[in-house]
Amino acid sequence: MIFTQQNNVDSSSKPLKRKPIRHHSPKIEHFGDHMLHLFEGRDATILPGITDYTWFQLYSEIGTDLTKWPSEKHFTSWLAVSPGQNHSGKKKKNAKKGHPKAGQIFRQIAQSLLNSKKIALGAFGRRIRARKGPGVAVKAVARKLAILYWRLMVKGVDYVEKGVEQYEQIVILQKQKSLKRLAKELKIDLPI
């Protein structure tokens, strides 16, 4: 994923169009502007799947100060969207984490991203879902989205969606690199 510094204004100095809230929109005029003011101009709606309403839900659960989590790993662990380490040798521990409401919100957003055809996080999730199942895929996408949210709110870097095509190109390059490494290991010449 590519991160760049961007302003919330395009070249014609008009504010960018905000994502529409499809369900249960609050009846507050200039709701997005109020949210931007609360977060000192950091706009979470640039992240895929996050609308003003879901951003407001996250605000009500997490607040504006995400620096209380020292790193994105601490944040995703608190949300219960990070992978668990429940095996030690032959022992399997049944470690049940709590499920904070904020983690559930990220999971709901991730579920909707799995159905998107133009967003790279959706393609990533579908790839994981094909290998490991839908539960793992939703959790993995929710984790990636939570990391992007933490980085945006703490470090102030903006997310730039490059689309599914670029994500698929990266996957193909990774597969070619893996194939070349395997061919070299097996001492096979490839015509690539």
C-alpha positions, 0 to 999 in steps of 0.5 A: 500500500502506498502512503503519501501526504495529501491535502483534502483539497483538489487542484480547483481548491474545492473540498473533495466529495465525501463518501455518502452514508447509505444507512442510518445517517445522522441528521446533522448538517455538515457532519463531515466537517464536524468530524474533520474539526474533531480530528484536526483535519485528518480525514478517515473517509479516505480509507476504503469502506469508512464513511462519516457514520462508521468514522463517528462510530469508531470515534465513540469507541476509541476517541481522538487520541490513538497515541495511547497505543504505542504501535499499530500492533498494540492497537490491533491486539486491543481490537482483537483483530491480530492473529493469536499465538495459542500454540506452544509445542503440543499444547493448544491454549484456548485463549479467548480475547474480548471483542471490543465494539471498535473491533467489530466495526472494523470487521463489518467494514472488512466484510463489505470490502470483501465484496468490492471489485475495485479496491485492493483490500477486497482483492487481498481478502478474497485471496485469503478467503480462498486459502483459509476461509471467510473468518480468517479473511475478514479478520485479516482485512480488518487488521489491515484497515485498523493499521491504516486507520492508526497510521492515519490518526497518529502519523498523519499519512494519507492512504492512496487506493491504487486499485485491484489491477495494481494489487494483482500485478504485485501478486504476479510479480511475487509469484514469478519471484517465488517460481524463479527461486524454486527453479534455481533451487531445483536447478531448472532453467526457465524460459522467463 
